[in-house]
Amino acid sequence: MMPKRIQMSRQRPWRAENPDAVVVDRRTVWGNPYRVVRSGGFMWVEPEGTRIVCSTDRAANLLGRRAEAVALFRERWVPLQVEAIRSALAGKDLACWCPLDQPCHADVLLEIANRATS
C-alpha cells in the first residue's frame, strides 16, 4: 500500500487510526518554513524577506498562497534534504494539519521519500 497524507485533527482520533504516521507539521524538522501570513485584507508568504501582497479575495487568495508556500518548499528547502527525507520518511504515512484537498508540503515529502532512485 502506498504511503499517504493524513490530516491531523482535534475533532477526531486521527492518531488512533494512524499510529505509525510521522507528524510533519511546523513543530518538527519536516515542517514547511514558508508560511502564509494574513494581516487585514492582505496575504503573503514568508520568510525569505519577500512579501507578496495579494487581493482581498480570501478563499482564492489563501489557496493560491498555500500553493506558493509549497512551491517555495519544493524549490528551496527540499533540494538540501533529499537523502534525509528518503532515509527518514520512505514508506511512512505523513500527518499534517492541511486539508486533504489543498496544497501541502507533506505531498512533496511523500513524493521525494517514495520516488524510485536510479
RANOR-V863669 format. One line per field, one symbol per residue. ss: DSSP state (H for helix, E for strand, - for the rest). psi: psi as a letter, one per 20 degrees, with the letter a starting at -180 (. if undefined). burial: b if it has 24 or more other ideal C-beta (glycine too) atoms within 12 Angstrom, else e. A space follows every 50 residues. Layout:
# RANOR-V863669
ss: ???
psi: ???
burial: ???
This chain:
# RANOR-V863669
ss: ----EEE------HHHH----EE-----------EEEEE--EEEEE---- -------HHHHHHHHHHHHHHHHHHHHHHH-HHHHHHHH----EEE---- ----HHHHHHHHHH----
psi: ppqrpppqqihqmhghimhjqppkahirhiqoioqppppcjqqrprcjjp poprrjngghgggghghghggggghhgghijghggghhipjqqppriqqh jrqqhhhggggghjppq.
burial: eebbbbbbeeeeeeeeeeeebbbbbeeeebbbebbbeeeeeebbbeeeee eeebeeeeeebbeebbbbbbebbbeebbeebeeebeeebbebbbbbbbee eebbbbbbbbbbbeeeee
